[in-house]
Amino acid sequence: MPTNAPQVDELRWKKLPVLDDGFVCLVDVMGDDQAVVQAARVSYGEGTKKVSDDRGLIRYLMRHRHSTPFEMAEIKLLVRVPMDTWRQWIRHRTANVNEYSTRYSLAIDAAQRTLPGEWRGQAATNRQGSGDMLSHEIGAQLSSEETELQERSRAIYEHRIGLGVAREQARKDLPLSTYTEAYWKVDLHNLLHFLALRMDDHAQVEIRQYASAIGRQIVQPLFPLVWEAFVDYRLDGMFLTRLDHEVIRKLVARLTAAGRSAATNEDFMAVQDATWSDLKRCRERDECRAKLVRLGLLPLISAGPGDDD
């Protein structure tokens, strides 16, 4: 019997709410932490158990990005998600998908609503991201317009259906906020890759909520050792490029020579990579600065003039 059998029984068909009317739901699972280590040990032959315990082996596999053993476990989910969020989700082409058909069935009578305090402005330095929240006054106006649009679109859809218009054509003016449902079956390796991208702070808020629900409420209890390693080495880990290494080396050398323990933004600008120095806008430089702040090598300050992106 799998070690996660009690957790599977508790979670199966349990709808975990996301957004205002969405959910994620475990349908089935194949494998557990043991399935991962067994797949790894078959590569080495009998006797590996004496060399590494399960937790240590899983952490080694995750740390060194040996992905194949994680492909030996699978999770099947039922998800209910707005179509615009699903459009981002389905870009991950490493899963088996069967979506609710609005050619065969009536469209789901639900659309994601945005509360007045949930409207986000466009980020000033990121073309695909959100910035500060809009005022409650503006948000109230936008929410009212949203409700009017969704109700009108639904009424037109149902009017077409009532007149006998084909479902495949009647649906064409439904808003992207309309919910859809799909079965999504994915192996553990590709699921963790999805979570690493979609739980990241740079991911859109809506899909991040789905990823967090899947990761923390489904994957974590079903694969606790894998999840622990994933958090340590992927989710909360940090990737350093060659240029990052060079900047850190120069920064430490500069501080050592000056007899100082704390760096400033001026120190960072002085040791930045030569390929960045003449650029007014450089996202790679800003990403490096953010890593240094996270490592405690730079204070948390805003970018200097001309250094934003």
N, C-alpha and C positions, 0 to 999 in steps of 0.2 A: 504494500500500500504506500502511495506517495506520502512523504512527510508533511505535505501541506493539505492533506485530505480534509481536516476539520475546517481550515480556512476556505477551501473551495466550496464546501457545503454551505458555509455561512454567507459567502459572497454571490454564489450562483443565482442569477436572475434578480439580484438586488439592484434596483435602480438608484444610482448615486447621483443626486441632482447637480446640475451645472447650469449657470445662467438662470433665466427666469422660467424656462420650460424644457430645458434639455436634460440629458442624463447620459451616463456611461454605465454599462451593465455587463458583468462577466457572464458569458454563455458557457464556456468550457476552457479547460487548460490541459495541456499535455506536458508533464515533467515538473520538476522541482529543483532545488539546489543540487540534489544528488544526481539528477540527470545531466547537469553541466559537468560535474567532476567525473562522472562515469565516462562521458564522451571524451574528456581530456585524457583520462587514464588509459583508454583503449589505444591511444597513440603511443604510449610508453610501454605498455604491457603490464603484466601482473607484477606487483611489488612496489608500485608507486605509492600505495597507501602508507607504506612505512616511511616514505620520504617526506610527504606533505599531507597535512590534514585538509579536510574539505575547505575550511575557511581560508587557509593559507593558499591553497591552489587556486580558488576562485579569485582571490585578490591578485595573485600572480598573473592569471589570465587577463584580468581587466587592466592591470597596470601595464602590461606589455602588448595590449590590444590583440590578443589571440581570440578571434571572434568565433571561429567554427564551433567550439563547444557550446556557446550560447545559442547557436542556431538549432540545437537539439531540443529546445523547449519552445512551446507555442502557446499563445493566448488567443481566444476568440471572444470578441466583444460585440455587443449591440450598442450603438450610439445614436443619440438623437441630437442633432446639431443644426444650427442655421446654415443655409446654403452658402453664404459668403465665407463662413468659417470652414465649411466642408471643402470649399474650393482650395483653400490652403492645405488642408489635411490630405486631400487626395493626391497632392503633388508628391507625396512619399510613395513611390511606385514599388515598394518592397513588401506589399501585403496582398492578401486575397480579399476582394471586396464584392459584396452584393448589396446594391442600394435599392431602397424603396422606389418603385416605378410609378411615376405620375402619368405614364401612358396607359398603364393597366388599372391603376387605382386613383381615387380622388386625392388631390394634394392634402397634406396634413393641415388641419385648420388651426394653425398656431404660427405666430411670427415673433421673433425676438423683439421685446420692447426695451427702450433705453430710458432710464429714469432721468429726471432733470439734472441731477448731480453727477451723471455719468458721461456727459458729453466732453470729448477731449479735443483740444486744438491741435493743429498741425505742428509738428516739431520744426523749429527754425533751422536746425542743423542736420536733419535727417529726412530725406525725401519720402521715406516709407514709414515713418514712425509718428507717434503722438507726442504732444508737448504738454503744456499745463491744462488743467481742467478749465472749461468755460464757466462763466458765471451762472448761478442758479436761474437768474432771470432769462438769460438766453436759452439755457437748457430747458426751461419750462415751455418756451415757445417751440423749440425743436421737437420736444416730446409730443406736444399737441399736434404738430404738423405730421409727425411720424404716425401717430394713431389714425389720423384722418386718411393718410395715404394707404396704410395697411388695410383699413376697413373698406375703403373704396376699391382697392385692387381685389380684395376677396369677393366683394359684391359683384364686380364685373366678371370674375372667374365663375362664380356660381350661376350668374345669369347666362353665360355662354353654355355651361353644362346643361342648364334647364332648357335651352333652345336646341340641344342636341349636337352642339359643336364637339368634335373629336377631342378627347382629353389631351392628346398630344399637342393640340393647337390651342386649346383653351387655357393652358397653363402658362403661355409664353410671357404674359405680363405680370405674373406673380413677382413680388419683390424678393431680393436675395436674402432678406431676413426670415423668409419662410423656412420652417424646420423640415428637415428630411431625416430619414433613419437608414442605417446601414449595418450589416454585419461586417466586421473588420477582423480578419485573422492574420496574425503576424508572428514571426519567430522572435525570440527574446532579444537576440542581437539587434535586429532592425527596430524593434520596439524601443530599446534603450537609446538608439541613435535618434529616433523620433523625439523621445523625451528630452534628450540633451539639447536639441535644437528648440523645441517648443516650450520647455520650461525656463529657457533663458530669458533674462530681463529684456532682451531686444525683440522677443517674439510678441505678436499682437496679444493684447490682454485676453481676448475671448478664447483663443485657442490655447493660451497658457493655462486658463482655468481647466480646460478639458485635460490637458497633459498632466497637470498637477493632480487631478482626481484619479486618473489612471495610474500614475506613478505612486502616489502616497497611499491611496486607498485600495489598490488592487495588486500592483507589482510588489510593493514592500511587504505585505503580509504573506504573499504566495512564494516569494523568493527573497527571504530576509538577508541571506549572506550575499547574494548577487546585488541586492539593493544597497547594502552597506558599502560594497566595493565601488559600485557605480557612483554613489554620492562622493566618496573620498577621491576617486581618480578621474571622474568625468564631470559630474554636476558642480562640485565645489573645487575641482582641480583648475589648473592654469597651464595653458600652452605658451611656451616661450619660443619666439623665432630666433634666428641667428642674429638679427639686428637687435632684438631685445637683450640677448646675452651680451652683445658688445656695449650697449648703452649702460647696462648694469655694471659691467666690469670697469668702464671708464668712470662711472659715477662713484663707485666705491673707492677707486684709486684717487679721485679728486678729493673726496672727503678725508681719506687717510693722510694725504699729503698736507691738507690744511688743518689736520688735527680736529676735525669736526665730526659729530655723529649724526647731525641732522642736515638733510639736503633742502634746497629751495628750488623754486621753479626756474630761477636763473641758472642754477647748477645743471638742471635738466637740459635747458636750451643750449648750454655750453658744450654738453657732451652728446647731443643728439646726432644721429647718423647723418653723414654728409648728404645723402640722397634726399633728406627731408628739409635741410636748412634753408633752402631758397623757396620753399613752397609756402604760400600763404594759408592754403587749406590742405591738410594732410590727415586723413583718418587713421592711417597706420601710426603716425606719431601720437595722436590722441589716445589710441588704444594702448600704446606702450606706456604713456603717462598714467593711464588708468591702472595698468598692472603694477606700476611702481607705487602708486598710492595704496593699492590693495596689499602689497608686500610691506608697507610701512616705510618705504624708502623716500617717499615724497609726502608732503602734507596735502590734505584734501583742500584744494583751492581750484577756483575756476581757471579755465585756459586764459592765457594772456592775449593781448590784442593781436589779431591776425592768425591765431593758432587754433581757432575753432573750426569745426566741420559739421 
